[in-house]
Amino acid sequence: MTVDYAAIARDDRFRALRVRHRALTLMTAVLALGWYLAYALLSAFAGELMERPVLGEFNAGLTLGLLQFAVPWLLAALHALYTRFALDPLADELRAEAGRATTARLPVVPPTPPGPPAAERAPAVPAPRRRSPSPVSGLRRDAVSGEWTDLGRPVPRRTSR
């Protein structure tokens, strides 16, 4: 079954989805960069404000500096929540109409593979890494023996004089 992507792109709901997503992404980026820029400008030009005590030995500068870690996480969480509850239902609806199955959320714990338990399975032995020959000389070093080869043929060792 083929999907008519051009028809989906012309759909008003798809256009609304794209506008909402762009607006959300732009707003999140502006808030994150604005927060960082405000902190940098306050640190540079408002020293008296940043030196004011807030709680005991903590001053405003240290408090705002620690918030530099919390604010991006908060913005990411709000972004994910808005996406899940406002954008994903519309995207799932469009996918269903296009004839494609909705994307399932990943399970919290992946299913166990069939077969014997991990303790009984033989350990996987990685295959030796095959290196391509040097583009200059065609020589390469064998991964197992460490000998130099010329496209698979051993290179005779030179004896010292």
MODELLER restraints for C-alpha pairs under 7 A, 6 or more apart:
rsr = mdl.restraints
at = mdl.atoms
rsr.add(forms.Gaussian(group=physical.xy_distance, feature=features.Distance(at['CA:3:A'], at['CA:98:A']), mean=6.23, stdev=0.5))
rsr.add(forms.Gaussian(group=physical.xy_distance, feature=features.Distance(at['CA:8:A'], at['CA:14:A']), mean=6.65, stdev=0.5))
rsr.add(forms.Gaussian(group=physical.xy_distance, feature=features.Distance(at['CA:9:A'], at['CA:15:A']), mean=6.98, stdev=0.5))
rsr.add(forms.Gaussian(group=physical.xy_distance, feature=features.Distance(at['CA:17:A'], at['CA:87:A']), mean=6.54, stdev=0.5))
rsr.add(forms.Gaussian(group=physical.xy_distance, feature=features.Distance(at['CA:28:A'], at['CA:75:A']), mean=6.58, stdev=0.5))
rsr.add(forms.Gaussian(group=physical.xy_distance, feature=features.Distance(at['CA:32:A'], at['CA:72:A']), mean=6.33, stdev=0.5))
rsr.add(forms.Gaussian(group=physical.xy_distance, feature=features.Distance(at['CA:43:A'], at['CA:50:A']), mean=6.65, stdev=0.5))
rsr.add(forms.Gaussian(group=physical.xy_distance, feature=features.Distance(at['CA:49:A'], at['CA:60:A']), mean=6.97, stdev=0.5))
rsr.add(forms.Gaussian(group=physical.xy_distance, feature=features.Distance(at['CA:50:A'], at['CA:59:A']), mean=6.58, stdev=0.5))
rsr.add(forms.Gaussian(group=physical.xy_distance, feature=features.Distance(at['CA:50:A'], at['CA:60:A']), mean=4.76, stdev=0.5))
rsr.add(forms.Gaussian(group=physical.xy_distance, feature=features.Distance(at['CA:50:A'], at['CA:61:A']), mean=4.29, stdev=0.5))
rsr.add(forms.Gaussian(group=physical.xy_distance, feature=features.Distance(at['CA:51:A'], at['CA:59:A']), mean=5.56, stdev=0.5))
rsr.add(forms.Gaussian(group=physical.xy_distance, feature=features.Distance(at['CA:51:A'], at['CA:60:A']), mean=6.12, stdev=0.5))
rsr.add(forms.Gaussian(group=physical.xy_distance, feature=features.Distance(at['CA:51:A'], at['CA:61:A']), mean=6.31, stdev=0.5))
rsr.add(forms.Gaussian(group=physical.xy_distance, feature=features.Distance(at['CA:52:A'], at['CA:59:A']), mean=5.28, stdev=0.5))
rsr.add(forms.Gaussian(group=physical.xy_distance, feature=features.Distance(at['CA:52:A'], at['CA:60:A']), mean=5.70, stdev=0.5))
rsr.add(forms.Gaussian(group=physical.xy_distance, feature=features.Distance(at['CA:53:A'], at['CA:59:A']), mean=3.99, stdev=0.5))
rsr.add(forms.Gaussian(group=physical.xy_distance, feature=features.Distance(at['CA:53:A'], at['CA:60:A']), mean=6.17, stdev=0.5))
rsr.add(forms.Gaussian(group=physical.xy_distance, feature=features.Distance(at['CA:54:A'], at['CA:60:A']), mean=5.79, stdev=0.5))
rsr.add(forms.Gaussian(group=physical.xy_distance, feature=features.Distance(at['CA:92:A'], at['CA:102:A']), mean=5.55, stdev=0.5))
rsr.add(forms.Gaussian(group=physical.xy_distance, feature=features.Distance(at['CA:95:A'], at['CA:101:A']), mean=6.67, stdev=0.5))
rsr.add(forms.Gaussian(group=physical.xy_distance, feature=features.Distance(at['CA:95:A'], at['CA:102:A']), mean=6.11, stdev=0.5))
rsr.add(forms.Gaussian(group=physical.xy_distance, feature=features.Distance(at['CA:96:A'], at['CA:102:A']), mean=6.29, stdev=0.5))
rsr.add(forms.Gaussian(group=physical.xy_distance, feature=features.Distance(at['CA:128:A'], at['CA:143:A']), mean=6.88, stdev=0.5))
rsr.add(forms.Gaussian(group=physical.xy_distance, feature=features.Distance(at['CA:129:A'], at['CA:143:A']), mean=6.85, stdev=0.5))
rsr.add(forms.Gaussian(group=physical.xy_distance, feature=features.Distance(at['CA:133:A'], at['CA:139:A']), mean=5.41, stdev=0.5))
rsr.add(forms.Gaussian(group=physical.xy_distance, feature=features.Distance(at['CA:133:A'], at['CA:140:A']), mean=4.88, stdev=0.5))
rsr.add(forms.Gaussian(group=physical.xy_distance, feature=features.Distance(at['CA:133:A'], at['CA:151:A']), mean=6.68, stdev=0.5))
rsr.add(forms.Gaussian(group=physical.xy_distance, feature=features.Distance(at['CA:134:A'], at['CA:140:A']), mean=6.05, stdev=0.5))
rsr.add(forms.Gaussian(group=physical.xy_distance, feature=features.Distance(at['CA:138:A'], at['CA:150:A']), mean=5.92, stdev=0.5))
rsr.add(forms.Gaussian(group=physical.xy_distance, feature=features.Distance(at['CA:138:A'], at['CA:151:A']), mean=6.16, stdev=0.5))
rsr.add(forms.Gaussian(group=physical.xy_distance, feature=features.Distance(at['CA:139:A'], at['CA:148:A']), mean=6.64, stdev=0.5))
rsr.add(forms.Gaussian(group=physical.xy_distance, feature=features.Distance(at['CA:139:A'], at['CA:149:A']), mean=5.66, stdev=0.5))
rsr.add(forms.Gaussian(group=physical.xy_distance, feature=features.Distance(at['CA:139:A'], at['CA:150:A']), mean=4.66, stdev=0.5))
rsr.add(forms.Gaussian(group=physical.xy_distance, feature=features.Distance(at['CA:139:A'], at['CA:151:A']), mean=6.43, stdev=0.5))
rsr.add(forms.Gaussian(group=physical.xy_distance, feature=features.Distance(at['CA:140:A'], at['CA:148:A']), mean=5.69, stdev=0.5))
rsr.add(forms.Gaussian(group=physical.xy_distance, feature=features.Distance(at['CA:140:A'], at['CA:149:A']), mean=5.56, stdev=0.5))
rsr.add(forms.Gaussian(group=physical.xy_distance, feature=features.Distance(at['CA:140:A'], at['CA:150:A']), mean=6.62, stdev=0.5))
rsr.add(forms.Gaussian(group=physical.xy_distance, feature=features.Distance(at['CA:141:A'], at['CA:147:A']), mean=5.60, stdev=0.5))
rsr.add(forms.Gaussian(group=physical.xy_distance, feature=features.Distance(at['CA:141:A'], at['CA:148:A']), mean=4.43, stdev=0.5))
rsr.add(forms.Gaussian(group=physical.xy_distance, feature=features.Distance(at['CA:141:A'], at['CA:149:A']), mean=6.12, stdev=0.5))
rsr.add(forms.Gaussian(group=physical.xy_distance, feature=features.Distance(at['CA:142:A'], at['CA:148:A']), mean=6.13, stdev=0.5))
rsr.add(forms.Gaussian(group=physical.xy_distance, feature=features.Distance(at['CA:142:A'], at['CA:149:A']), mean=6.76, stdev=0.5))
rsr.add(forms.Gaussian(group=physical.xy_distance, feature=features.Distance(at['CA:148:A'], at['CA:154:A']), mean=6.41, stdev=0.5))
rsr.add(forms.Gaussian(group=physical.xy_distance, feature=features.Distance(at['CA:148:A'], at['CA:155:A']), mean=5.97, stdev=0.5))
rsr.add(forms.Gaussian(group=physical.xy_distance, feature=features.Distance(at['CA:149:A'], at['CA:155:A']), mean=5.21, stdev=0.5))
